[in-house]
Amino acid sequence: MEILQIVGVALIATFLALVIKEQKPALASMLVLFVSISIFLFLVEEINEIIHMLDKIAATANINTMYVETILKIIGISYIAEFGSQITKDAGQGAVAAKIEMAGKILILVMAIPILTVIIETVISLIPS
């Protein structure tokens, strides 16, 4: 039950940060940042497993790996942008968080353009002339 470990560590860090915040706010922020990054790094192995599983499924279904890689990159961009946005919101920097979210959305759109192009070309080829 990895989720119990993650939630346990997060709750302990939260309580510690609340106690420390009164005397040393900078240290409390560093603690929260450290725990957040630690949780993310703890999940890297799980993310790697998901990527390998999706690669196997794509190979079995004869799907072009470029599409699978692009979708995985889009998912990665969304998670990283969300993570960065939450960290900056926790630090009281809502304006910076909004810019991270906007950058994530734009990068996702840029990554999706090749897939959208193929979909549009396929639909156009199905329409009788």
BATI-634692 format. One record per residue: residue in three letters; x negated, y, z negated of N, C-alpha, C in turn; chain. Coordinates in nm, 3 decimals. Atoms other than C-alpha are relative to their C-alpha. Example, Ala and Ser with C-alpha at 12.3 -4.5 7.8 and 13.67 -1.06 7.14 Angstrom:
BEGIN
[atom 'ALA',[-0.089,-0.119,0.000],[-1.230,-0.450,-0.780],[-0.090,0.120,0.000],'A']
[atom 'SER',[0.082,-0.119,0.006],[-1.367,-0.106,-0.714],[0.077,0.109,-0.073],'A']
***
This chain:
BEGIN
[atom 'MET',[-0.082,-0.118,0.000],[0.000,0.000,0.000],[-0.087,0.125,0.000],'A']
[atom 'GLU',[0.089,-0.115,-0.014],[-0.228,0.269,0.130],[0.072,0.132,-0.029],'A']
[atom 'ILE',[-0.073,-0.125,0.022],[0.046,0.531,0.109],[0.004,0.035,-0.149],'A']
[atom 'LEU',[0.001,-0.028,0.144],[0.054,0.492,-0.269],[-0.133,0.061,-0.043],'A']
[atom 'GLN',[0.131,-0.058,0.031],[-0.320,0.563,-0.284],[-0.007,0.145,0.047],'A']
[atom 'ILE',[0.005,-0.135,-0.056],[-0.284,0.866,-0.060],[0.084,0.096,-0.083],'A']
[atom 'VAL',[-0.089,-0.087,0.079],[0.011,1.008,-0.253],[-0.056,0.019,-0.141],'A']
[atom 'GLY',[0.059,-0.011,0.134],[-0.160,0.933,-0.586],[-0.114,0.101,-0.003],'A']
[atom 'VAL',[0.112,-0.094,-0.007],[-0.477,1.117,-0.487],[0.051,0.142,0.025],'A']
[atom 'ALA',[-0.054,-0.133,-0.031],[-0.273,1.405,-0.345],[0.068,0.062,-0.122],'A']
[atom 'LEU',[-0.067,-0.054,0.119],[-0.064,1.440,-0.659],[-0.099,0.040,-0.109],'A']
[atom 'ILE',[0.103,-0.034,0.098],[-0.368,1.431,-0.887],[-0.070,0.129,0.040],'A']
[atom 'ALA',[0.067,-0.121,-0.048],[-0.540,1.692,-0.671],[0.091,0.122,-0.015],'A']
[atom 'THR',[-0.095,-0.111,0.014],[-0.226,1.907,-0.674],[0.007,0.048,-0.145],'A']
[atom 'PHE',[-0.007,-0.039,0.141],[-0.201,1.900,-1.052],[-0.131,0.067,-0.046],'A']
[atom 'LEU',[0.129,-0.061,0.035],[-0.573,1.971,-1.090],[-0.010,0.141,0.058],'A']
[atom 'ALA',[0.008,-0.131,-0.064],[-0.549,2.258,-0.844],[0.086,0.102,-0.073],'A']
[atom 'LEU',[-0.087,-0.091,0.074],[-0.259,2.408,-1.037],[-0.063,0.044,-0.131],'A']
[atom 'VAL',[0.065,-0.033,0.127],[-0.456,2.392,-1.362],[-0.121,0.090,0.025],'A']
[atom 'ILE',[0.124,-0.075,-0.029],[-0.781,2.522,-1.208],[0.031,0.138,0.059],'A']
[atom 'LYS',[-0.032,-0.123,-0.072],[-0.606,2.793,-1.005],[0.008,0.122,-0.091],'A']
[atom 'GLU',[-0.013,-0.112,0.092],[-0.544,3.007,-1.312],[-0.135,0.064,-0.032],'A']
[atom 'GLN',[0.131,-0.053,0.038],[-0.915,3.041,-1.391],[-0.092,0.020,0.119],'A']
[atom 'LYS',[0.089,-0.008,-0.118],[-1.091,2.977,-1.059],[0.079,-0.033,0.127],'A']
[atom 'PRO',[-0.082,0.025,-0.120],[-0.862,3.017,-0.755],[-0.080,-0.052,0.119],'A']
[atom 'ALA',[0.081,0.046,-0.113],[-1.146,2.965,-0.507],[-0.031,-0.148,-0.013],'A']
[atom 'LEU',[0.030,0.141,0.023],[-1.237,2.632,-0.663],[0.124,-0.086,0.025],'A']
[atom 'ALA',[-0.125,0.073,-0.025],[-0.872,2.522,-0.651],[0.025,-0.015,0.149],'A']
[atom 'SER',[-0.017,0.007,-0.145],[-0.855,2.606,-0.281],[-0.098,-0.098,0.063],'A']
[atom 'MET',[0.101,0.094,-0.051],[-1.176,2.413,-0.215],[0.040,-0.145,-0.031],'A']
[atom 'LEU',[-0.045,0.133,0.038],[-1.036,2.112,-0.402],[0.110,-0.048,0.094],'A']
[atom 'VAL',[-0.110,0.036,-0.089],[-0.719,2.114,-0.194],[-0.052,-0.028,0.141],'A']
[atom 'LEU',[0.058,0.020,-0.133],[-0.920,2.150,0.128],[-0.076,-0.133,0.006],'A']
[atom 'PHE',[0.077,0.124,0.005],[-1.153,1.865,0.028],[0.091,-0.123,0.001],'A']
[atom 'VAL',[-0.092,0.114,0.006],[-0.865,1.631,-0.057],[0.075,-0.014,0.133],'A']
[atom 'SER',[-0.069,0.005,-0.129],[-0.682,1.721,0.265],[-0.087,-0.063,0.107],'A']
[atom 'ILE',[0.092,0.057,-0.099],[-0.985,1.642,0.477],[-0.028,-0.146,-0.032],'A']
[atom 'SER',[0.024,0.140,0.040],[-1.049,1.323,0.278],[0.116,-0.089,0.044],'A']
[atom 'ILE',[-0.117,0.078,-0.043],[-0.695,1.202,0.347],[-0.001,-0.019,0.150],'A']
[atom 'PHE',[0.008,0.010,-0.146],[-0.736,1.279,0.716],[-0.106,-0.101,0.042],'A']
[atom 'LEU',[0.107,0.094,-0.034],[-1.066,1.090,0.730],[0.035,-0.143,-0.039],'A']
[atom 'PHE',[-0.047,0.131,0.043],[-0.909,0.799,0.542],[0.087,-0.064,0.108],'A']
[atom 'LEU',[-0.093,0.048,-0.101],[-0.656,0.770,0.825],[-0.063,-0.020,0.138],'A']
[atom 'VAL',[0.065,0.013,-0.131],[-0.908,0.777,1.112],[-0.003,-0.144,0.047],'A']
[atom 'GLU',[0.004,0.142,-0.037],[-0.942,0.398,1.107],[0.138,-0.047,0.049],'A']
[atom 'GLU',[-0.135,0.037,-0.041],[-0.564,0.359,1.131],[0.032,0.058,0.137],'A']
[atom 'ILE',[-0.022,-0.065,-0.129],[-0.552,0.604,1.420],[-0.074,-0.076,0.110],'A']
[atom 'ASN',[0.078,0.078,-0.096],[-0.825,0.406,1.596],[0.072,-0.129,0.037],'A']
[atom 'GLU',[-0.076,0.122,-0.027],[-0.616,0.087,1.562],[0.117,0.028,0.093],'A']
[atom 'ILE',[-0.114,-0.036,-0.084],[-0.315,0.260,1.716],[-0.046,0.023,0.144],'A']
[atom 'ILE',[0.051,-0.028,-0.134],[-0.524,0.380,2.010],[-0.034,-0.131,0.073],'A']
[atom 'HIS',[0.034,0.129,-0.063],[-0.658,0.028,2.078],[0.126,-0.079,0.036],'A']
[atom 'MET',[-0.124,0.071,-0.029],[-0.308,-0.118,2.056],[0.069,0.058,0.122],'A']
[atom 'LEU',[-0.063,-0.065,-0.115],[-0.170,0.136,2.302],[-0.078,-0.028,0.128],'A']
[atom 'ASP',[0.081,0.034,-0.117],[-0.461,0.067,2.538],[0.033,-0.141,0.049],'A']
[atom 'LYS',[-0.035,0.137,-0.037],[-0.377,-0.305,2.532],[0.137,-0.005,0.068],'A']
[atom 'ILE',[-0.135,-0.002,-0.058],[-0.010,-0.237,2.600],[-0.003,0.061,0.140],'A']
[atom 'ALA',[0.010,-0.066,-0.131],[-0.098,-0.003,2.888],[-0.065,-0.092,0.102],'A']
[atom 'ALA',[0.067,0.093,-0.090],[-0.334,-0.261,3.039],[0.094,-0.113,0.040],'A']
[atom 'THR',[-0.095,0.108,-0.027],[-0.069,-0.534,3.012],[0.110,0.047,0.095],'A']
[atom 'ALA',[-0.108,-0.054,-0.082],[0.194,-0.312,3.174],[-0.050,0.063,0.130],'A']
[atom 'ASN',[0.061,-0.060,-0.120],[-0.047,-0.197,3.449],[0.031,0.149,0.013],'A']
[atom 'ILE',[-0.020,-0.145,0.000],[-0.003,0.166,3.351],[-0.137,0.066,0.016],'A']
[atom 'ASN',[0.125,-0.073,-0.021],[-0.270,0.409,3.468],[-0.051,0.052,-0.135],'A']
[atom 'THR',[0.055,-0.038,0.131],[-0.498,0.467,3.170],[-0.011,0.152,-0.015],'A']
[atom 'MET',[0.007,-0.146,0.009],[-0.522,0.837,3.257],[0.123,0.056,-0.072],'A']
[atom 'TYR',[-0.123,-0.048,0.062],[-0.159,0.882,3.151],[0.000,-0.030,-0.150],'A']
[atom 'VAL',[0.005,0.038,0.141],[-0.207,0.694,2.824],[-0.099,0.090,-0.074],'A']
[atom 'GLU',[0.100,-0.086,0.064],[-0.524,0.892,2.746],[0.053,0.142,-0.018],'A']
[atom 'THR',[-0.056,-0.136,0.008],[-0.345,1.219,2.821],[0.104,0.009,-0.111],'A']
[atom 'ILE',[-0.102,-0.001,0.105],[-0.053,1.130,2.596],[-0.066,-0.008,-0.137],'A']
[atom 'LEU',[0.070,0.009,0.128],[-0.292,1.030,2.317],[-0.069,0.131,-0.035],'A']
[atom 'LYS',[0.062,-0.130,0.024],[-0.480,1.359,2.357],[0.105,0.102,-0.045],'A']
[atom 'ILE',[-0.108,-0.092,0.037],[-0.150,1.549,2.337],[0.042,-0.026,-0.144],'A']
[atom 'ILE',[-0.037,0.034,0.137],[-0.056,1.363,2.019],[-0.109,0.048,-0.096],'A']
[atom 'GLY',[0.111,-0.045,0.084],[-0.403,1.435,1.877],[0.000,0.151,-0.019],'A']
[atom 'ILE',[-0.006,-0.146,0.009],[-0.374,1.805,1.957],[0.111,0.043,-0.096],'A']
[atom 'SER',[-0.112,-0.040,0.087],[-0.036,1.823,1.784],[-0.031,-0.027,-0.146],'A']
[atom 'TYR',[0.034,0.031,0.140],[-0.161,1.649,1.468],[-0.108,0.094,-0.054],'A']
[atom 'ILE',[0.108,-0.087,0.045],[-0.479,1.856,1.448],[0.050,0.143,-0.019],'A']
[atom 'ALA',[-0.055,-0.135,0.012],[-0.291,2.182,1.510],[0.089,0.009,-0.124],'A']
[atom 'GLU',[-0.085,0.000,0.119],[-0.036,2.089,1.243],[-0.083,-0.001,-0.127],'A']
[atom 'PHE',[0.089,0.008,0.116],[-0.313,1.998,0.997],[-0.066,0.135,-0.027],'A']
[atom 'GLY',[0.065,-0.130,0.015],[-0.500,2.323,1.058],[0.098,0.108,-0.041],'A']
[atom 'SER',[-0.102,-0.098,0.034],[-0.181,2.524,1.039],[0.042,-0.012,-0.147],'A']
[atom 'GLN',[-0.039,0.019,0.140],[-0.082,2.372,0.705],[-0.110,0.045,-0.096],'A']
[atom 'ILE',[0.111,-0.042,0.085],[-0.428,2.430,0.559],[-0.005,0.152,-0.009],'A']
[atom 'THR',[0.006,-0.146,0.002],[-0.425,2.795,0.662],[0.121,0.061,-0.070],'A']
[atom 'LYS',[-0.118,-0.048,0.075],[-0.069,2.839,0.528],[-0.024,-0.014,-0.149],'A']
[atom 'ASP',[0.030,0.020,0.142],[-0.182,2.691,0.196],[-0.096,0.107,-0.052],'A']
[atom 'ALA',[0.096,-0.103,0.039],[-0.461,2.949,0.192],[0.061,0.140,0.006],'A']
[atom 'GLY',[-0.068,-0.129,-0.005],[-0.203,3.225,0.238],[-0.021,0.076,0.129],'A']
[atom 'GLN',[0.027,-0.065,-0.127],[-0.293,3.299,0.598],[0.103,-0.042,0.104],'A']
[atom 'GLY',[-0.110,0.037,-0.090],[0.044,3.261,0.771],[-0.020,0.047,0.142],'A']
[atom 'ALA',[0.022,-0.053,-0.135],[-0.058,3.478,1.067],[-0.098,-0.088,0.077],'A']
[atom 'VAL',[0.097,0.088,-0.065],[-0.359,3.258,1.142],[0.064,-0.134,0.030],'A']
[atom 'ALA',[-0.070,0.127,-0.021],[-0.141,2.947,1.102],[0.088,0.008,0.124],'A']
[atom 'ALA',[-0.085,-0.017,-0.118],[0.100,3.084,1.362],[-0.082,-0.003,0.128],'A']
[atom 'LYS',[0.086,0.001,-0.119],[-0.188,3.138,1.605],[-0.050,-0.142,0.031],'A']
[atom 'ILE',[0.041,0.139,-0.021],[-0.308,2.780,1.552],[0.114,-0.078,0.065],'A']
[atom 'GLU',[-0.115,0.068,-0.057],[0.043,2.652,1.626],[0.020,0.039,0.146],'A']
[atom 'MET',[-0.016,-0.045,-0.137],[0.065,2.866,1.940],[-0.109,-0.060,0.090],'A']
[atom 'ALA',[0.109,0.058,-0.079],[-0.277,2.746,2.060],[0.025,-0.148,0.025],'A']
[atom 'GLY',[-0.032,0.141,-0.018],[-0.171,2.386,2.002],[0.105,-0.021,0.107],'A']
[atom 'LYS',[-0.107,0.012,-0.099],[0.145,2.434,2.207],[-0.051,0.028,0.141],'A']
[atom 'ILE',[0.055,-0.032,-0.133],[-0.045,2.595,2.494],[-0.090,-0.112,0.049],'A']
[atom 'LEU',[0.089,0.110,-0.041],[-0.310,2.321,2.496],[0.079,-0.126,0.035],'A']
[atom 'ILE',[-0.085,0.113,-0.033],[-0.037,2.056,2.494],[0.061,0.019,0.138],'A']
[atom 'LEU',[-0.056,-0.028,-0.132],[0.126,2.222,2.794],[-0.105,-0.019,0.109],'A']
[atom 'VAL',[0.108,0.016,-0.099],[-0.207,2.235,2.977],[-0.029,-0.148,0.024],'A']
[atom 'MET',[0.028,0.144,-0.014],[-0.266,1.864,2.907],[0.114,-0.072,0.071],'A']
[atom 'ALA',[-0.116,0.068,-0.057],[0.087,1.774,3.021],[0.021,0.032,0.148],'A']
[atom 'ILE',[-0.024,-0.041,-0.139],[0.068,1.948,3.360],[-0.024,-0.114,0.100],'A']
[atom 'PRO',[0.016,0.110,-0.097],[-0.081,1.646,3.547],[0.113,-0.102,-0.006],'A']
[atom 'ILE',[-0.110,0.097,0.012],[0.191,1.416,3.411],[0.129,0.061,0.057],'A']
[atom 'LEU',[-0.118,-0.066,-0.055],[0.463,1.670,3.493],[-0.005,0.006,0.152],'A']
[atom 'THR',[0.017,-0.004,-0.145],[0.322,1.703,3.844],[0.036,-0.134,0.063],'A']
[atom 'VAL',[-0.030,0.134,-0.053],[0.340,1.326,3.902],[0.150,-0.027,-0.008],'A']
[atom 'ILE',[-0.144,0.022,0.015],[0.697,1.315,3.769],[0.077,0.079,0.105],'A']
[atom 'ILE',[-0.069,-0.082,-0.100],[0.806,1.601,3.995],[-0.021,-0.057,0.140],'A']
[atom 'GLU',[0.028,0.060,-0.132],[0.635,1.444,4.299],[0.078,-0.129,0.020],'A']
[atom 'THR',[-0.078,0.122,-0.009],[0.806,1.113,4.223],[0.146,0.029,0.025],'A']
[atom 'VAL',[-0.142,-0.036,-0.019],[1.149,1.274,4.195],[0.020,0.055,0.140],'A']
[atom 'ILE',[-0.012,-0.057,-0.135],[1.092,1.468,4.518],[-0.007,-0.110,0.105],'A']
[atom 'SER',[0.011,0.109,-0.097],[0.988,1.149,4.700],[0.125,-0.087,0.000],'A']
[atom 'LEU',[-0.121,0.080,0.007],[1.312,0.980,4.588],[0.119,0.071,0.065],'A']
[atom 'ILE',[-0.109,-0.076,-0.060],[1.531,1.259,4.727],[-0.009,-0.015,0.152],'A']
[atom 'PRO',[0.003,0.014,-0.148],[1.631,1.189,5.090],[-0.018,0.136,0.068],'A']
[atom 'SER',[0.031,-0.126,-0.071],[1.507,1.449,5.335],[0.117,0.055,0.071],'A']
***
